């Protein structure tokens, strides 16, 4: 029994010793860290948004047919250069001409009817005048009692009948004139249909698509079919590019654009953003917006339908001090490194001194400051555990784990800080790099605070810098303590001592 008891205590002691060696002993006794560096350089930094789009002419006119029939003649083909009014095709017009002759005949019949009605009107007018004179004579004879009252009434009746016939003749004249107008309209419509059998180009341009062949039947009864597509001008092209909602806020009219097409992989073309459309497109829960880019094409090298790989230049800075992006993302192991001008990197935005400075800038109460410090310390301990778990990883620590720790800390701080303090905290602890700096189309940037690490006497030292534009490789920086050629830390490699 004593032997078993002693063996348990021996086992516990071994476990405790191993734990002390692994977690409690100085890092220098358990592991060796080598820092990889890269040199600062002077050059150009461009912030861009990459996308793709399709090339198309600025204006494409669809030429259709409003009459049905067989294509009897084709005078234009693909790539034909045409002028406004040029005959592109002709539709069989025999049926239309037959209808045209019928309309002409109908019009002549209507005109003849009008002549007849005018003759009838003249007769009715004559009869009315005669009946009126007879009435006047009858009235005179009646006054002398030479005729009876019945004869006078008959004369009055004949006048009224003649007047009714006259009005009827006038109405038939109006009807005949309206019939002529109707026949003229029908004739004009038929003449228009005859003219429409001649398909002409409405603009100057180039035929980029022909959708009919000789002898093909065209049916325009339901809708107007498209026969040709004419590009009005190929010396200027446009690109319809899709920009996701995360980047659309950065796009402005007037921004310069570079693009290339697969047909000419060694050439670079330029353009400019001319329109940012507000209508959104949702595809598989991905929201995008259409951006129109105009590009000059004087030699007509670019063709409609080509796919363009587009770089929208948000800002550009030349001959500036720049650091590799990896240097701005670097964080040394917990407990390693001196403060320098920035402090211990375990603390958000810079070490213990930096955390105290942040607490002062946030105007925390005494109670808030205690809770703030406790959360920062807890986060630093968790960070060390993560670093220890990653000591065998030759590529450094897990960025996802780091991101999770930052998110956790921020959620905890929301319970301590008010909204205004939280907004200030985010601004103070914002990571450097990543293209977060503000910009204008002219290239001016609004510098933001950041940190970078250098080796001094074999130890990492944190320096405060200001960051500007970023691209996929470099970020613009400003610092009184750094210059081109200085080595900055980009990565830490861990080696476990035997």
Buried (B, 14 or more C-beta within 10 A) or exposed (E): EEEEEEEEEEEEEEEEEEEEEEEEEEBEEBBEBEBEBBEBBEBBBBBBBEBEBBBBBBEBBBBBBBBBBEBBBBBBEEEBEBEEEBBBBBBBBEBBBEBBEEBBEBBEEBBEBBEEBBEBBEEBBEBBEEBBEBBEEBEEBBEEEEBEEEEBEBBBEBBEEBBEBBEEBBEBBEEBBEBBEEBBEBBEEBBEBBEBBBBBBBBBBBBBBBEBEEEEEBEBEEEEBEBBBBBBBBEBBBBBBBBEEEBBEBBEEEBBBBBBBEEEEEEEBEBBBBEBEEEEEEEEEEEBBBBBBBBEBEEEBBBBEBBBBBBBBBBBBEEBBBBBBBBBBBBBBBEBBBBBBBBBBBBBBBBBBBBBBBBEEBEBEEEBBEBBBEBBBEBBEBBBEBBBEBBEEEEBBBEEBBEEBBEBBBEBBEEBBEEEBBEBBEEBBBBBBBBBBEBEBEBEBEBBBBBBBBBEEEBBBBBBBBBBBBBEEBBBBEBEEBEEEBBBBBBBEBEEEE
